[in-house]
Amino acid sequence: MEPIVDGFEFYLDAFRELSTARPSGLDLQAIPFTAIAEYFRIYELEDFDEFASVIRMMDTTYLELHEGDRKAEGDKNANGNADTKNRNKR
């Protein structure tokens, strides 16, 4: 269930769309500045500094949450709890 964010839907929609522009690789990376600038240009928005600032704050929070989840999963694997497959059976 998504939180109620009355009046913030525009930024959520923009963030979701911009998230598709992330570089692919082994780990989650930040939304490129060029993608934010291009989105701003295409949709003819009015205040680039505000738009970029809000998207960057959202992206930073998203990346921090992802990193926390990844570390928690890594701790789980280090303790042997997540990988319960019997490696002796082949």
PDB file with one MODEL, atoms N, CA, C and O in Angstrom:
MODEL        1
ATOM      1  N   MET A   1       0.842  -1.185   0.000  1.00  0.00           N
ATOM      2  CA  MET A   1       0.000   0.000   0.000  1.00  0.00           C
ATOM      3  C   MET A   1       0.885   1.246   0.000  1.00  0.00           C
ATOM      4  O   MET A   1       1.810   1.358   0.804  1.00  0.00           O
ATOM      5  N   GLU A   2       0.602   2.152  -0.883  1.00  0.00           N
ATOM      6  CA  GLU A   2       1.378   3.383  -0.981  1.00  0.00           C
ATOM      7  C   GLU A   2       0.865   4.420   0.012  1.00  0.00           C
ATOM      8  O   GLU A   2      -0.332   4.473   0.297  1.00  0.00           O
ATOM      9  N   PRO A   3       1.770   5.244   0.538  1.00  0.00           N
ATOM     10  CA  PRO A   3       1.335   6.307   1.461  1.00  0.00           C
ATOM     11  C   PRO A   3       0.520   7.359   0.717  1.00  0.00           C
ATOM     12  O   PRO A   3       0.641   7.508  -0.499  1.00  0.00           O
ATOM     13  N   ILE A   4      -0.292   8.070   1.446  1.00  0.00           N
ATOM     14  CA  ILE A   4      -1.078   9.166   0.874  1.00  0.00           C
ATOM     15  C   ILE A   4      -0.172  10.388   0.767  1.00  0.00           C
ATOM     16  O   ILE A   4       0.417  10.825   1.755  1.00  0.00           O
ATOM     17  N   VAL A   5      -0.070  10.924  -0.423  1.00  0.00           N
ATOM     18  CA  VAL A   5       0.837  12.044  -0.667  1.00  0.00           C
ATOM     19  C   VAL A   5       0.131  13.137  -1.474  1.00  0.00           C
ATOM     20  O   VAL A   5       0.601  13.546  -2.535  1.00  0.00           O
ATOM     21  N   ASP A   6      -0.987  13.589  -0.957  1.00  0.00           N
ATOM     22  CA  ASP A   6      -1.754  14.613  -1.667  1.00  0.00           C
ATOM     23  C   ASP A   6      -0.874  15.804  -2.039  1.00  0.00           C
ATOM     24  O   ASP A   6      -0.174  16.360  -1.192  1.00  0.00           O
ATOM     25  N   GLY A   7      -0.918  16.190  -3.318  1.00  0.00           N
ATOM     26  CA  GLY A   7      -0.163  17.319  -3.809  1.00  0.00           C
ATOM     27  C   GLY A   7       1.255  16.976  -4.224  1.00  0.00           C
ATOM     28  O   GLY A   7       1.966  17.833  -4.751  1.00  0.00           O
ATOM     29  N   PHE A   8       1.676  15.757  -4.001  1.00  0.00           N
ATOM     30  CA  PHE A   8       3.044  15.368  -4.320  1.00  0.00           C
ATOM     31  C   PHE A   8       3.082  14.348  -5.455  1.00  0.00           C
ATOM     32  O   PHE A   8       4.150  13.857  -5.820  1.00  0.00           O
ATOM     33  N   GLU A   9       1.936  14.037  -6.001  1.00  0.00           N
ATOM     34  CA  GLU A   9       1.852  13.012  -7.043  1.00  0.00           C
ATOM     35  C   GLU A   9       2.718  13.309  -8.256  1.00  0.00           C
ATOM     36  O   GLU A   9       3.291  12.398  -8.852  1.00  0.00           O
ATOM     37  N   PHE A  10       2.814  14.585  -8.624  1.00  0.00           N
ATOM     38  CA  PHE A  10       3.637  14.958  -9.777  1.00  0.00           C
ATOM     39  C   PHE A  10       5.069  14.477  -9.596  1.00  0.00           C
ATOM     40  O   PHE A  10       5.653  13.886 -10.504  1.00  0.00           O
ATOM     41  N   TYR A  11       5.631  14.732  -8.422  1.00  0.00           N
ATOM     42  CA  TYR A  11       7.018  14.331  -8.160  1.00  0.00           C
ATOM     43  C   TYR A  11       7.167  12.816  -8.095  1.00  0.00           C
ATOM     44  O   TYR A  11       8.173  12.270  -8.549  1.00  0.00           O
ATOM     45  N   LEU A  12       6.180  12.142  -7.537  1.00  0.00           N
ATOM     46  CA  LEU A  12       6.234  10.676  -7.504  1.00  0.00           C
ATOM     47  C   LEU A  12       6.214  10.099  -8.912  1.00  0.00           C
ATOM     48  O   LEU A  12       6.973   9.183  -9.225  1.00  0.00           O
ATOM     49  N   ASP A  13       5.348  10.635  -9.754  1.00  0.00           N
ATOM     50  CA  ASP A  13       5.289  10.166 -11.145  1.00  0.00           C
ATOM     51  C   ASP A  13       6.602  10.453 -11.872  1.00  0.00           C
ATOM     52  O   ASP A  13       7.109   9.601 -12.601  1.00  0.00           O
ATOM     53  N   ALA A  14       7.149  11.651 -11.673  1.00  0.00           N
ATOM     54  CA  ALA A  14       8.418  12.010 -12.309  1.00  0.00           C
ATOM     55  C   ALA A  14       9.535  11.101 -11.801  1.00  0.00           C
ATOM     56  O   ALA A  14      10.363  10.639 -12.586  1.00  0.00           O
ATOM     57  N   PHE A  15       9.563  10.842 -10.488  1.00  0.00           N
ATOM     58  CA  PHE A  15      10.597   9.985  -9.917  1.00  0.00           C
ATOM     59  C   PHE A  15      10.503   8.566 -10.480  1.00  0.00           C
ATOM     60  O   PHE A  15      11.521   7.965 -10.823  1.00  0.00           O
ATOM     61  N   ARG A  16       9.301   8.039 -10.573  1.00  0.00           N
ATOM     62  CA  ARG A  16       9.126   6.687 -11.142  1.00  0.00           C
ATOM     63  C   ARG A  16       9.634   6.636 -12.581  1.00  0.00           C
ATOM     64  O   ARG A  16      10.329   5.698 -12.973  1.00  0.00           O
ATOM     65  N   GLU A  17       9.286   7.637 -13.346  1.00  0.00           N
ATOM     66  CA  GLU A  17       9.721   7.677 -14.739  1.00  0.00           C
ATOM     67  C   GLU A  17      11.235   7.839 -14.837  1.00  0.00           C
ATOM     68  O   GLU A  17      11.884   7.152 -15.626  1.00  0.00           O
ATOM     69  N   LEU A  18      11.789   8.730 -14.052  1.00  0.00           N
ATOM     70  CA  LEU A  18      13.228   8.971 -14.083  1.00  0.00           C
ATOM     71  C   LEU A  18      14.022   7.762 -13.568  1.00  0.00           C
ATOM     72  O   LEU A  18      15.168   7.559 -13.968  1.00  0.00           O
ATOM     73  N   SER A  19      13.433   6.982 -12.706  1.00  0.00           N
ATOM     74  CA  SER A  19      14.117   5.792 -12.191  1.00  0.00           C
ATOM     75  C   SER A  19      14.432   4.790 -13.291  1.00  0.00           C
ATOM     76  O   SER A  19      15.333   3.965 -13.141  1.00  0.00           O
ATOM     77  N   THR A  20      13.697   4.857 -14.391  1.00  0.00           N
ATOM     78  CA  THR A  20      13.961   3.945 -15.509  1.00  0.00           C
ATOM     79  C   THR A  20      15.232   4.334 -16.258  1.00  0.00           C
ATOM     80  O   THR A  20      15.723   3.562 -17.081  1.00  0.00           O
ATOM     81  N   ALA A  21      15.770   5.529 -15.981  1.00  0.00           N
ATOM     82  CA  ALA A  21      16.971   6.005 -16.666  1.00  0.00           C
ATOM     83  C   ALA A  21      18.251   5.661 -15.893  1.00  0.00           C
ATOM     84  O   ALA A  21      19.346   6.034 -16.315  1.00  0.00           O
ATOM     85  N   ARG A  22      18.118   4.956 -14.768  1.00  0.00           N
ATOM     86  CA  ARG A  22      19.306   4.609 -13.976  1.00  0.00           C
ATOM     87  C   ARG A  22      20.270   3.771 -14.811  1.00  0.00           C
ATOM     88  O   ARG A  22      19.844   2.922 -15.594  1.00  0.00           O
ATOM     89  N   PRO A  23      21.570   4.012 -14.642  1.00  0.00           N
ATOM     90  CA  PRO A  23      22.549   3.160 -15.330  1.00  0.00           C
ATOM     91  C   PRO A  23      22.428   1.720 -14.817  1.00  0.00           C
ATOM     92  O   PRO A  23      22.187   1.494 -13.631  1.00  0.00           O
ATOM     93  N   SER A  24      22.595   0.775 -15.703  1.00  0.00           N
ATOM     94  CA  SER A  24      22.534  -0.622 -15.264  1.00  0.00           C
ATOM     95  C   SER A  24      23.928  -1.053 -14.840  1.00  0.00           C
ATOM     96  O   SER A  24      24.934  -0.572 -15.360  1.00  0.00           O
ATOM     97  N   GLY A  25      23.959  -1.952 -13.902  1.00  0.00           N
ATOM     98  CA  GLY A  25      25.226  -2.446 -13.395  1.00  0.00           C
ATOM     99  C   GLY A  25      24.984  -3.406 -12.260  1.00  0.00           C
ATOM    100  O   GLY A  25      23.874  -3.906 -12.078  1.00  0.00           O
ATOM    101  N   LEU A  26      26.016  -3.660 -11.503  1.00  0.00           N
ATOM    102  CA  LEU A  26      25.904  -4.614 -10.411  1.00  0.00           C
ATOM    103  C   LEU A  26      25.133  -4.057  -9.231  1.00  0.00           C
ATOM    104  O   LEU A  26      24.558  -4.822  -8.457  1.00  0.00           O
ATOM    105  N   ASP A  27      25.108  -2.751  -9.078  1.00  0.00           N
ATOM    106  CA  ASP A  27      24.401  -2.147  -7.958  1.00  0.00           C
ATOM    107  C   ASP A  27      23.546  -0.984  -8.447  1.00  0.00           C
ATOM    108  O   ASP A  27      23.781  -0.433  -9.522  1.00  0.00           O
ATOM    109  N   LEU A  28      22.566  -0.625  -7.652  1.00  0.00           N
ATOM    110  CA  LEU A  28      21.669   0.477  -7.968  1.00  0.00           C
ATOM    111  C   LEU A  28      22.456   1.785  -7.949  1.00  0.00           C
ATOM    112  O   LEU A  28      23.218   2.041  -7.017  1.00  0.00           O
ATOM    113  N   GLN A  29      22.272   2.605  -8.969  1.00  0.00           N
ATOM    114  CA  GLN A  29      22.985   3.873  -9.077  1.00  0.00           C
ATOM    115  C   GLN A  29      21.999   5.029  -9.144  1.00  0.00           C
ATOM    116  O   GLN A  29      20.808   4.842  -9.394  1.00  0.00           O
ATOM    117  N   ALA A  30      22.520   6.221  -8.914  1.00  0.00           N
ATOM    118  CA  ALA A  30      21.697   7.430  -8.909  1.00  0.00           C
ATOM    119  C   ALA A  30      21.135   7.726 -10.298  1.00  0.00           C
ATOM    120  O   ALA A  30      21.704   7.331 -11.316  1.00  0.00           O
ATOM    121  N   ILE A  31      20.017   8.424 -10.311  1.00  0.00           N
ATOM    122  CA  ILE A  31      19.436   8.906 -11.562  1.00  0.00           C
ATOM    123  C   ILE A  31      20.406   9.941 -12.139  1.00  0.00           C
ATOM    124  O   ILE A  31      20.809  10.859 -11.424  1.00  0.00           O
ATOM    125  N   PRO A  32      20.786   9.819 -13.400  1.00  0.00           N
ATOM    126  CA  PRO A  32      21.731  10.771 -13.986  1.00  0.00           C
ATOM    127  C   PRO A  32      21.155  12.191 -14.074  1.00  0.00           C
ATOM    128  O   PRO A  32      19.964  12.385 -14.317  1.00  0.00           O
ATOM    129  N   PHE A  33      22.030  13.164 -13.871  1.00  0.00           N
ATOM    130  CA  PHE A  33      21.643  14.565 -13.994  1.00  0.00           C
ATOM    131  C   PHE A  33      21.035  14.836 -15.364  1.00  0.00           C
ATOM    132  O   PHE A  33      20.054  15.570 -15.484  1.00  0.00           O
ATOM    133  N   THR A  34      21.622  14.243 -16.386  1.00  0.00           N
ATOM    134  CA  THR A  34      21.140  14.483 -17.747  1.00  0.00           C
ATOM    135  C   THR A  34      19.691  14.020 -17.924  1.00  0.00           C
ATOM    136  O   THR A  34      18.930  14.636 -18.670  1.00  0.00           O
ATOM    137  N   ALA A  35      19.311  12.947 -17.246  1.00  0.00           N
ATOM    138  CA  ALA A  35      17.926  12.469 -17.336  1.00  0.00           C
ATOM    139  C   ALA A  35      16.979  13.460 -16.667  1.00  0.00           C
ATOM    140  O   ALA A  35      15.891  13.733 -17.175  1.00  0.00           O
ATOM    141  N   ILE A  36      17.403  13.993 -15.525  1.00  0.00           N
ATOM    142  CA  ILE A  36      16.570  14.985 -14.819  1.00  0.00           C
ATOM    143  C   ILE A  36      16.420  16.239 -15.680  1.00  0.00           C
ATOM    144  O   ILE A  36      15.320  16.775 -15.810  1.00  0.00           O
ATOM    145  N   ALA A  37      17.518  16.703 -16.264  1.00  0.00           N
ATOM    146  CA  ALA A  37      17.480  17.902 -17.107  1.00  0.00           C
ATOM    147  C   ALA A  37      16.608  17.681 -18.340  1.00  0.00           C
ATOM    148  O   ALA A  37      15.861  18.573 -18.742  1.00  0.00           O
ATOM    149  N   GLU A  38      16.702  16.494 -18.939  1.00  0.00           N
ATOM    150  CA  GLU A  38      15.909  16.198 -20.134  1.00  0.00           C
ATOM    151  C   GLU A  38      14.413  16.128 -19.797  1.00  0.00           C
ATOM    152  O   GLU A  38      13.582  16.638 -20.548  1.00  0.00           O
ATOM    153  N   TYR A  39      14.079  15.506 -18.681  1.00  0.00           N
ATOM    154  CA  TYR A  39      12.683  15.439 -18.237  1.00  0.00           C
ATOM    155  C   TYR A  39      12.150  16.861 -18.043  1.00  0.00           C
ATOM    156  O   TYR A  39      11.050  17.184 -18.491  1.00  0.00           O
ATOM    157  N   PHE A  40      12.929  17.698 -17.380  1.00  0.00           N
ATOM    158  CA  PHE A  40      12.542  19.087 -17.140  1.00  0.00           C
ATOM    159  C   PHE A  40      12.278  19.809 -18.459  1.00  0.00           C
ATOM    160  O   PHE A  40      11.296  20.539 -18.594  1.00  0.00           O
ATOM    161  N   ARG A  41      13.161  19.597 -19.424  1.00  0.00           N
ATOM    162  CA  ARG A  41      13.031  20.256 -20.727  1.00  0.00           C
ATOM    163  C   ARG A  41      11.814  19.750 -21.490  1.00  0.00           C
ATOM    164  O   ARG A  41      11.047  20.544 -22.034  1.00  0.00           O
ATOM    165  N   ILE A  42      11.631  18.430 -21.533  1.00  0.00           N
ATOM    166  CA  ILE A  42      10.529  17.839 -22.298  1.00  0.00           C
ATOM    167  C   ILE A  42       9.177  18.314 -21.772  1.00  0.00           C
ATOM    168  O   ILE A  42       8.284  18.646 -22.551  1.00  0.00           O
ATOM    169  N   TYR A  43       9.031  18.344 -20.453  1.00  0.00           N
ATOM    170  CA  TYR A  43       7.743  18.716 -19.869  1.00  0.00           C
ATOM    171  C   TYR A  43       7.615  20.210 -19.597  1.00  0.00           C
ATOM    172  O   TYR A  43       6.643  20.656 -18.988  1.00  0.00           O
ATOM    173  N   GLU A  44       8.599  20.981 -20.051  1.00  0.00           N
ATOM    174  CA  GLU A  44       8.575  22.447 -19.972  1.00  0.00           C
ATOM    175  C   GLU A  44       8.180  22.933 -18.577  1.00  0.00           C
ATOM    176  O   GLU A  44       7.260  23.734 -18.416  1.00  0.00           O
ATOM    177  N   LEU A  45       8.900  22.426 -17.577  1.00  0.00           N
ATOM    178  CA  LEU A  45       8.635  22.818 -16.190  1.00  0.00           C
ATOM    179  C   LEU A  45       9.229  24.196 -15.927  1.00  0.00           C
ATOM    180  O   LEU A  45       9.998  24.712 -16.737  1.00  0.00           O
ATOM    181  N   GLU A  46       8.868  24.791 -14.788  1.00  0.00           N
ATOM    182  CA  GLU A  46       9.231  26.181 -14.557  1.00  0.00           C
ATOM    183  C   GLU A  46      10.456  26.420 -13.690  1.00  0.00           C
ATOM    184  O   GLU A  46      11.183  27.384 -13.931  1.00  0.00           O
ATOM    185  N   ASP A  47      10.717  25.580 -12.689  1.00  0.00           N
ATOM    186  CA  ASP A  47      11.814  25.851 -11.751  1.00  0.00           C
ATOM    187  C   ASP A  47      12.732  24.640 -11.681  1.00  0.00           C
ATOM    188  O   ASP A  47      12.472  23.689 -10.943  1.00  0.00           O
ATOM    189  N   PHE A  48      13.813  24.688 -12.459  1.00  0.00           N
ATOM    190  CA  PHE A  48      14.720  23.547 -12.517  1.00  0.00           C
ATOM    191  C   PHE A  48      15.356  23.245 -11.169  1.00  0.00           C
ATOM    192  O   PHE A  48      15.441  22.082 -10.775  1.00  0.00           O
ATOM    193  N   ASP A  49      15.801  24.267 -10.459  1.00  0.00           N
ATOM    194  CA  ASP A  49      16.464  24.042  -9.176  1.00  0.00           C
ATOM    195  C   ASP A  49      15.553  23.310  -8.190  1.00  0.00           C
ATOM    196  O   ASP A  49      15.987  22.387  -7.502  1.00  0.00           O
ATOM    197  N   GLU A  50      14.311  23.721  -8.130  1.00  0.00           N
ATOM    198  CA  GLU A  50      13.362  23.054  -7.225  1.00  0.00           C
ATOM    199  C   GLU A  50      13.107  21.614  -7.669  1.00  0.00           C
ATOM    200  O   GLU A  50      13.155  20.692  -6.855  1.00  0.00           O
ATOM    201  N   PHE A  51      12.840  21.427  -8.950  1.00  0.00           N
ATOM    202  CA  PHE A  51      12.566  20.095  -9.473  1.00  0.00           C
ATOM    203  C   PHE A  51      13.743  19.156  -9.240  1.00  0.00           C
ATOM    204  O   PHE A  51      13.568  18.048  -8.733  1.00  0.00           O
ATOM    205  N   ALA A  52      14.938  19.599  -9.610  1.00  0.00           N
ATOM    206  CA  ALA A  52      16.129  18.757  -9.448  1.00  0.00           C
ATOM    207  C   ALA A  52      16.387  18.463  -7.976  1.00  0.00           C
ATOM    208  O   ALA A  52      16.775  17.348  -7.629  1.00  0.00           O
ATOM    209  N   SER A  53      16.180  19.437  -7.117  1.00  0.00           N
ATOM    210  CA  SER A  53      16.404  19.258  -5.688  1.00  0.00           C
ATOM    211  C   SER A  53      15.458  18.209  -5.100  1.00  0.00           C
ATOM    212  O   SER A  53      15.886  17.341  -4.339  1.00  0.00           O
ATOM    213  N   VAL A  54      14.193  18.288  -5.447  1.00  0.00           N
ATOM    214  CA  VAL A  54      13.217  17.325  -4.931  1.00  0.00           C
ATOM    215  C   VAL A  54      13.527  15.921  -5.457  1.00  0.00           C
ATOM    216  O   VAL A  54      13.510  14.957  -4.692  1.00  0.00           O
ATOM    217  N   ILE A  55      13.804  15.801  -6.737  1.00  0.00           N
ATOM    218  CA  ILE A  55      14.124  14.492  -7.313  1.00  0.00           C
ATOM    219  C   ILE A  55      15.390  13.931  -6.674  1.00  0.00           C
ATOM    220  O   ILE A  55      15.437  12.742  -6.358  1.00  0.00           O
ATOM    221  N   ARG A  56      16.412  14.753  -6.477  1.00  0.00           N
ATOM    222  CA  ARG A  56      17.654  14.294  -5.842  1.00  0.00           C
ATOM    223  C   ARG A  56      17.404  13.824  -4.405  1.00  0.00           C
ATOM    224  O   ARG A  56      17.952  12.806  -3.981  1.00  0.00           O
ATOM    225  N   MET A  57      16.576  14.566  -3.655  1.00  0.00           N
ATOM    226  CA  MET A  57      16.263  14.148  -2.281  1.00  0.00           C
ATOM    227  C   MET A  57      15.541  12.801  -2.281  1.00  0.00           C
ATOM    228  O   MET A  57      15.842  11.928  -1.467  1.00  0.00           O
ATOM    229  N   MET A  58      14.600  12.643  -3.188  1.00  0.00           N
ATOM    230  CA  MET A  58      13.876  11.376  -3.291  1.00  0.00           C
ATOM    231  C   MET A  58      14.832  10.249  -3.671  1.00  0.00           C
ATOM    232  O   MET A  58      14.770   9.155  -3.111  1.00  0.00           O
ATOM    233  N   ASP A  59      15.709  10.524  -4.620  1.00  0.00           N
ATOM    234  CA  ASP A  59      16.640   9.514  -5.098  1.00  0.00           C
ATOM    235  C   ASP A  59      17.634   9.122  -4.002  1.00  0.00           C
ATOM    236  O   ASP A  59      17.934   7.940  -3.832  1.00  0.00           O
ATOM    237  N   THR A  60      18.141  10.100  -3.266  1.00  0.00           N
ATOM    238  CA  THR A  60      19.072   9.821  -2.174  1.00  0.00           C
ATOM    239  C   THR A  60      18.414   8.939  -1.122  1.00  0.00           C
ATOM    240  O   THR A  60      19.017   7.980  -0.640  1.00  0.00           O
ATOM    241  N   THR A  61      17.183   9.263  -0.771  1.00  0.00           N
ATOM    242  CA  THR A  61      16.452   8.459   0.208  1.00  0.00           C
ATOM    243  C   THR A  61      16.222   7.052  -0.319  1.00  0.00           C
ATOM    244  O   THR A  61      16.405   6.076   0.409  1.00  0.00           O
ATOM    245  N   TYR A  62      15.825   6.943  -1.568  1.00  0.00           N
ATOM    246  CA  TYR A  62      15.592   5.632  -2.190  1.00  0.00           C
ATOM    247  C   TYR A  62      16.866   4.785  -2.173  1.00  0.00           C
ATOM    248  O   TYR A  62      16.825   3.604  -1.830  1.00  0.00           O
ATOM    249  N   LEU A  63      17.991   5.388  -2.542  1.00  0.00           N
ATOM    250  CA  LEU A  63      19.264   4.666  -2.564  1.00  0.00           C
ATOM    251  C   LEU A  63      19.689   4.246  -1.152  1.00  0.00           C
ATOM    252  O   LEU A  63      20.214   3.149  -0.963  1.00  0.00           O
ATOM    253  N   GLU A  64      19.463   5.118  -0.161  1.00  0.00           N
ATOM    254  CA  GLU A  64      19.797   4.769   1.224  1.00  0.00           C
ATOM    255  C   GLU A  64      18.942   3.606   1.719  1.00  0.00           C
ATOM    256  O   GLU A  64      19.447   2.703   2.386  1.00  0.00           O
ATOM    257  N   LEU A  65      17.668   3.626   1.401  1.00  0.00           N
ATOM    258  CA  LEU A  65      16.783   2.514   1.794  1.00  0.00           C
ATOM    259  C   LEU A  65      17.211   1.222   1.112  1.00  0.00           C
ATOM    260  O   LEU A  65      17.225   0.159   1.733  1.00  0.00           O
ATOM    261  N   HIS A  66      17.557   1.318  -0.160  1.00  0.00           N
ATOM    262  CA  HIS A  66      18.014   0.141  -0.900  1.00  0.00           C
ATOM    263  C   HIS A  66      19.294  -0.417  -0.282  1.00  0.00           C
ATOM    264  O   HIS A  66      19.439  -1.630  -0.126  1.00  0.00           O
ATOM    265  N   GLU A  67      20.213   0.470   0.067  1.00  0.00           N
ATOM    266  CA  GLU A  67      21.480   0.044   0.676  1.00  0.00           C
ATOM    267  C   GLU A  67      21.230  -0.620   2.026  1.00  0.00           C
ATOM    268  O   GLU A  67      21.867  -1.620   2.353  1.00  0.00           O
ATOM    269  N   GLY A  68      20.312  -0.073   2.805  1.00  0.00           N
ATOM    270  CA  GLY A  68      19.960  -0.681   4.090  1.00  0.00           C
ATOM    271  C   GLY A  68      19.379  -2.069   3.909  1.00  0.00           C
ATOM    272  O   GLY A  68      19.715  -2.989   4.655  1.00  0.00           O
ATOM    273  N   ASP A  69      18.508  -2.225   2.920  1.00  0.00           N
ATOM    274  CA  ASP A  69      17.932  -3.542   2.622  1.00  0.00           C
ATOM    275  C   ASP A  69      19.023  -4.510   2.175  1.00  0.00           C
ATOM    276  O   ASP A  69      19.027  -5.676   2.571  1.00  0.00           O
ATOM    277  N   ARG A  70      19.936  -4.030   1.360  1.00  0.00           N
ATOM    278  CA  ARG A  70      21.017  -4.877   0.855  1.00  0.00           C
ATOM    279  C   ARG A  70      21.933  -5.327   1.984  1.00  0.00           C
ATOM    280  O   ARG A  70      22.344  -6.486   2.028  1.00  0.00           O
ATOM    281  N   LYS A  71      22.252  -4.417   2.895  1.00  0.00           N
ATOM    282  CA  LYS A  71      23.098  -4.771   4.038  1.00  0.00           C
ATOM    283  C   LYS A  71      22.398  -5.771   4.946  1.00  0.00           C
ATOM    284  O   LYS A  71      23.016  -6.715   5.437  1.00  0.00           O
ATOM    285  N   ALA A  72      21.097  -5.558   5.167  1.00  0.00           N
ATOM    286  CA  ALA A  72      20.341  -6.489   6.003  1.00  0.00           C
ATOM    287  C   ALA A  72      20.318  -7.871   5.359  1.00  0.00           C
ATOM    288  O   ALA A  72      20.439  -8.880   6.053  1.00  0.00           O
ATOM    289  N   GLU A  73      20.165  -7.920   4.056  1.00  0.00           N
ATOM    290  CA  GLU A  73      20.173  -9.195   3.336  1.00  0.00           C
ATOM    291  C   GLU A  73      21.554  -9.839   3.405  1.00  0.00           C
ATOM    292  O   GLU A  73      21.673 -11.056   3.547  1.00  0.00           O
ATOM    293  N   GLY A  74      22.597  -9.013   3.304  1.00  0.00           N
ATOM    294  CA  GLY A  74      23.961  -9.523   3.415  1.00  0.00           C
ATOM    295  C   GLY A  74      24.235 -10.094   4.790  1.00  0.00           C
ATOM    296  O   GLY A  74      24.881 -11.135   4.913  1.00  0.00           O
ATOM    297  N   ASP A  75      23.746  -9.418   5.840  1.00  0.00           N
ATOM    298  CA  ASP A  75      23.909  -9.926   7.199  1.00  0.00           C
ATOM    299  C   ASP A  75      23.187 -11.250   7.358  1.00  0.00           C
ATOM    300  O   ASP A  75      23.678 -12.167   8.016  1.00  0.00           O
ATOM    301  N   LYS A  76      22.033 -11.336   6.757  1.00  0.00           N
ATOM    302  CA  LYS A  76      21.244 -12.561   6.820  1.00  0.00           C
ATOM    303  C   LYS A  76      22.013 -13.716   6.160  1.00  0.00           C
ATOM    304  O   LYS A  76      22.055 -14.828   6.687  1.00  0.00           O
ATOM    305  N   ASN A  77      22.618 -13.432   5.003  1.00  0.00           N
ATOM    306  CA  ASN A  77      23.399 -14.458   4.296  1.00  0.00           C
ATOM    307  C   ASN A  77      24.650 -14.836   5.079  1.00  0.00           C
ATOM    308  O   ASN A  77      25.041 -16.003   5.097  1.00  0.00           O
ATOM    309  N   ALA A  78      25.279 -13.864   5.723  1.00  0.00           N
ATOM    310  CA  ALA A  78      26.506 -14.130   6.482  1.00  0.00           C
ATOM    311  C   ALA A  78      26.236 -15.061   7.654  1.00  0.00           C
ATOM    312  O   ALA A  78      27.103 -15.838   8.055  1.00  0.00           O
ATOM    313  N   ASN A  79      25.027 -14.978   8.201  1.00  0.00           N
ATOM    314  CA  ASN A  79      24.663 -15.836   9.329  1.00  0.00           C
ATOM    315  C   ASN A  79      24.156 -17.193   8.883  1.00  0.00           C
ATOM    316  O   ASN A  79      23.886 -18.057   9.718  1.00  0.00           O
ATOM    317  N   GLY A  80      24.023 -17.393   7.599  1.00  0.00           N
ATOM    318  CA  GLY A  80      23.574 -18.679   7.079  1.00  0.00           C
ATOM    319  C   GLY A  80      22.076 -18.872   7.111  1.00  0.00           C
ATOM    320  O   GLY A  80      21.595 -19.978   6.866  1.00  0.00           O
ATOM    321  N   ASN A  81      21.331 -17.833   7.406  1.00  0.00           N
ATOM    322  CA  ASN A  81      19.883 -17.988   7.516  1.00  0.00           C
ATOM    323  C   ASN A  81      19.161 -17.965   6.179  1.00  0.00           C
ATOM    324  O   ASN A  81      18.134 -18.624   6.015  1.00  0.00           O
ATOM    325  N   ALA A  82      19.684 -17.220   5.236  1.00  0.00           N
ATOM    326  CA  ALA A  82      18.971 -17.066   3.969  1.00  0.00           C
ATOM    327  C   ALA A  82      19.274 -18.191   2.994  1.00  0.00           C
ATOM    328  O   ALA A  82      18.420 -18.551   2.183  1.00  0.00           O
ATOM    329  N   ASP A  83      20.458 -18.744   3.060  1.00  0.00           N
ATOM    330  CA  ASP A  83      20.852 -19.783   2.114  1.00  0.00           C
ATOM    331  C   ASP A  83      20.797 -21.130   2.819  1.00  0.00           C
ATOM    332  O   ASP A  83      21.790 -21.592   3.379  1.00  0.00           O
ATOM    333  N   THR A  84      19.631 -21.748   2.786  1.00  0.00           N
ATOM    334  CA  THR A  84      19.454 -23.004   3.515  1.00  0.00           C
ATOM    335  C   THR A  84      19.545 -24.206   2.600  1.00  0.00           C
ATOM    336  O   THR A  84      19.241 -25.324   3.016  1.00  0.00           O
ATOM    337  N   LYS A  85      19.956 -23.996   1.364  1.00  0.00           N
ATOM    338  CA  LYS A  85      20.079 -25.088   0.397  1.00  0.00           C
ATOM    339  C   LYS A  85      21.154 -26.065   0.860  1.00  0.00           C
ATOM    340  O   LYS A  85      22.221 -25.652   1.314  1.00  0.00           O
ATOM    341  N   ASN A  86      20.875 -27.344   0.745  1.00  0.00           N
ATOM    342  CA  ASN A  86      21.855 -28.356   1.124  1.00  0.00           C
ATOM    343  C   ASN A  86      22.826 -28.537  -0.039  1.00  0.00           C
ATOM    344  O   ASN A  86      22.458 -29.058  -1.092  1.00  0.00           O
ATOM    345  N   ARG A  87      24.054 -28.106   0.159  1.00  0.00           N
ATOM    346  CA  ARG A  87      25.055 -28.127  -0.901  1.00  0.00           C
ATOM    347  C   ARG A  87      25.631 -29.541  -1.126  1.00  0.00           C
ATOM    348  O   ARG A  87      26.316 -29.776  -2.122  1.00  0.00           O
ATOM    349  N   ASN A  88      25.361 -30.455  -0.228  1.00  0.00           N
ATOM    350  CA  ASN A  88      25.882 -31.807  -0.359  1.00  0.00           C
ATOM    351  C   ASN A  88      25.090 -32.642  -1.371  1.00  0.00           C
ATOM    352  O   ASN A  88      25.609 -33.621  -1.907  1.00  0.00           O
ATOM    353  N   LYS A  89      23.864 -32.267  -1.628  1.00  0.00           N
ATOM    354  CA  LYS A  89      23.041 -32.984  -2.601  1.00  0.00           C
ATOM    355  C   LYS A  89      23.336 -32.458  -3.989  1.00  0.00           C
ATOM    356  O   LYS A  89      23.189 -31.264  -4.250  1.00  0.00           O
ATOM    357  N   ARG A  90      23.745 -33.325  -4.864  1.00  0.00           N
ATOM    358  CA  ARG A  90      24.016 -32.906  -6.251  1.00  0.00           C
ATOM    359  C   ARG A  90      23.468 -33.891  -7.204  1.00  0.00           C
ATOM    360  O   ARG A  90      23.595 -33.715  -8.416  1.00  0.00           O
TER     361      ARG A  90
ENDMDL
END
